[in-house]
Amino acid sequence: MGLLSKKDAALITDPFADNNPITIQVLGICSALAITAELKASIVMAVSVLFVMGVGNVVISLMRNIIPSKIRIIAQLIVVATLVIIVDLVLKAVAYDLSKTLGAFIGLIITNCIIMGRFEAFALANGPWRSFLDGIGNAVGYGVILILVGFFRELLGSGTLLGFKVLGDPIEKTGLYALGYENNGFMLLAPMALIVVGIIIWIQRSRNEALIEEN
Amino acid sequence: MSKRTDSNLYTLLFATGMVIVVGSLLAFLASSLKPTIDENKRIEKQQNILYAMGVNENDESSAIFVSKDKVAGEFSKYITKQLVIQGNKTTEDENAYLIDVKKQQTAEKEGKERKLPLFIGEKDGKTFYIAPIRGKGLWDAVWAYVGMDENMVIQGAYFDHKGETAGLGANIKLRFFMDDFIGENLKKDGNFKGIAISKSNNDPKNIDKTDNEVDAIAGATITGDGVSAMIKSELKKYVPYFKTLKTN
């Protein structure tokens, strides 16, 4: 028997593709638009959400029988805000340079509706281990899309990847720029992130017709 | 049958308990990490000041500070004087770098006399005057350490921000933008003019150092305008001090 049962493994794999939080559930779009102009920022955000969602789901699951239903949303919000503040404080103390790089992204995690969605839809009704797997699965599904969007936006918008000039120098006109290529400044603006997400959704649904909703 | 957790009393007790637990946890964590965080900020200030006078570990294209373990030694080696300018009075203060520019700006708005810190450094026989400045970007604060010579020609600059957009306004802290300021004169025809972040100067390599302009970052109009306004309003306050250098 493997480490995970088939049902448990699906908690990790489903959000990765057929139940992706961004492309299928259309959640977490705000951060996908806001922070994906750079690949590095996308990776950092993906890793931060992975931590907050994994730990947050476990905490909510452990508290699921004692949280009053009337204030459950507030309780969930407090858990996610607490985790985000803890991450922020610890990074400022032990990895100050990294915390500077993250800037406002850490705080932005609080606004990520995927996290609140998984607390509400899964962690409140399942045990800690399954909630942990669900949190990790959804965070990975979210992170993959973020990284894809960040990859194309930085490459086509700035001609760089992780800050390295991969297409040549646009000012000195070397590499691809010598052939007349110009960076597409529109890629750096938020509307283009929405278009890139739309293209990913289009490609995903064209490859799997089961994902297309019937009228 | 209603559950035990549905009662108003339980809800109230739960909410109170949660606030106490979370509040205590965060207060404990914040107070125990504060000395380390403050020390990191203090080191960063010294690194910023040194960067603005060209003491750094830059490679070909990235902006890299002097490493943490070296910064104290380098700071005392290169920074020869730390001044506090308050009105017409200039005094020396070896901890001037710890002056909070934001607090001083608030004091100024309240009608109090503001303290302007200025750091004097010597490197390769050249004197640098480094001023810390602070302004507003698109989302939050932007700030800089600007190294000048006695004629207010910029010799180095370090820009930073609190929450500008990644890939756009946040690029003010990238080397290609900061290096553009080197050689720019803050004065024009003997009067203070500042430096504008311009979208229309048609000088992407920033060869023209007499136009009081540097090339803007695409898609970061408001951040660029904020940087221009910060330079203009904040560095102007140092003009009287630079005039005294001429008369001495």
Boltz contact constraints between the chains, C-beta under 6 A:
constraints:
  - contact:
      token1: [A, 35]
      token2: [B, 166]
      max_distance: 6.0
  - contact:
      token1: [A, 37]
      token2: [B, 166]
      max_distance: 6.0
  - contact:
      token1: [A, 37]
      token2: [B, 167]
      max_distance: 6.0
  - contact:
      token1: [A, 38]
      token2: [B, 166]
      max_distance: 6.0
  - contact:
      token1: [A, 38]
      token2: [B, 167]
      max_distance: 6.0
  - contact:
      token1: [A, 41]
      token2: [B, 166]
      max_distance: 6.0
  - contact:
      token1: [A, 68]
      token2: [B, 5]
      max_distance: 6.0
  - contact:
      token1: [A, 68]
      token2: [B, 10]
      max_distance: 6.0
  - contact:
      token1: [A, 68]
      token2: [B, 11]
      max_distance: 6.0
  - contact:
      token1: [A, 68]
      token2: [B, 14]
      max_distance: 6.0
  - contact:
      token1: [A, 70]
      token2: [B, 11]
      max_distance: 6.0
  - contact:
      token1: [A, 71]
      token2: [B, 11]
      max_distance: 6.0
  - contact:
      token1: [A, 78]
      token2: [B, 22]
      max_distance: 6.0
  - contact:
      token1: [A, 82]
      token2: [B, 22]
      max_distance: 6.0
  - contact:
      token1: [A, 85]
      token2: [B, 26]
      max_distance: 6.0
  - contact:
      token1: [A, 89]
      token2: [B, 29]
      max_distance: 6.0
  - contact:
      token1: [A, 89]
      token2: [B, 33]
      max_distance: 6.0
  - contact:
      token1: [A, 92]
      token2: [B, 37]
      max_distance: 6.0
  - contact:
      token1: [A, 93]
      token2: [B, 33]
      max_distance: 6.0
  - contact:
      token1: [A, 93]
      token2: [B, 36]
      max_distance: 6.0
  - contact:
      token1: [A, 93]
      token2: [B, 37]
      max_distance: 6.0
  - contact:
      token1: [A, 96]
      token2: [B, 40]
      max_distance: 6.0
  - contact:
      token1: [A, 103]
      token2: [B, 163]
      max_distance: 6.0
  - contact:
      token1: [A, 104]
      token2: [B, 163]
      max_distance: 6.0
  - contact:
      token1: [A, 171]
      token2: [B, 204]
      max_distance: 6.0
  - contact:
      token1: [A, 171]
      token2: [B, 205]
      max_distance: 6.0
  - contact:
      token1: [A, 185]
      token2: [B, 218]
      max_distance: 6.0
  - contact:
      token1: [A, 188]
      token2: [B, 167]
      max_distance: 6.0
  - contact:
      token1: [A, 188]
      token2: [B, 168]
      max_distance: 6.0
  - contact:
      token1: [A, 188]
      token2: [B, 219]
      max_distance: 6.0
  - contact:
      token1: [A, 189]
      token2: [B, 219]
      max_distance: 6.0
